[in-house]
Amino acid sequence: MSIVLSQDSGVARYVQIAEVMRQRIARGHWTQGERLPSLEALVAEFGVARVTVRQAVELLTREGLVSPQQGRGTFVTGQPATRHWLKVETSLQDLADAYTDTRPEIVNIDESIASAPLTAEDGSAAERYVFMRRVHSRDEQPYCVINIYLDERIFRTQPERFRMQTVVPILASMKQGGIARARQVLTVGSADVEVARLLRIPVNSAVAEVRRVFNNASGRVIYLGQVTYRGDFIHVEMDLKPGPGGGR
């Protein structure tokens, strides 16, 4: 199966190829000491010129992950540093604390008035929502794209703060009209062209998609967040409670 690379992400194709190869090494698809597929096989898989694959291999060589050997091929010689630093929190307070502690670099790429794509189970809709689409980064590396639908009445109380800071800690700190119920659902998906461009990853890369809904005491949805995380940056940790049968 060929890998689809983003053509307009602003990320060179050899960098995208190197990222795919780096992930394969990190996940154990290519193990220590294993010879990589031939140059011709990689050219066919990625649908690029030989020089582009060579550039990707050179990049991984400089990182100490692979070693080309004359007449024998290219072998795996190292492991990437772990990047699974972003924990998907399972409580509202932990989520608010995480956003406060990480202090993401925020790039707002859209703001408008819109209706939120709610379901019947979400709760009642606010009269109007402020829609914000933004990218969160750490050390200049984007790690998530988020679509936010925030009750306009709440947004108007502190518009500049909501524009410049992460929304969840602000809502969590509200004494009146804030969060009375919070829930989120995580699913695994793949990056489309737009998400790939914003997160600087190849199209169809694994991503984690989180849908968060916050309600106030009257059941009104005051916040809907649709978050797409780079799959290679997150981990999910859960405490498993033993059932009636104990540890069996």
Beta strands, then each sheet from edge to edge (+ up, - down):
strand 1: 66-69
strand 2: 73-76
strand 3: 86-88
strand 4: 105-114
strand 5: 124-125
strand 6: 129-138
strand 7: 141-151
strand 8: 181-190
strand 9: 206-215
strand 10: 220-230
strand 11: 234-236
sheet 1: 1+ 2-
sheet 2: 3+ 11+
sheet 3: 4+ 6- 7+ 10- 5-
sheet 4: 4+ 6- 7+ 10- 9+ 8-
end
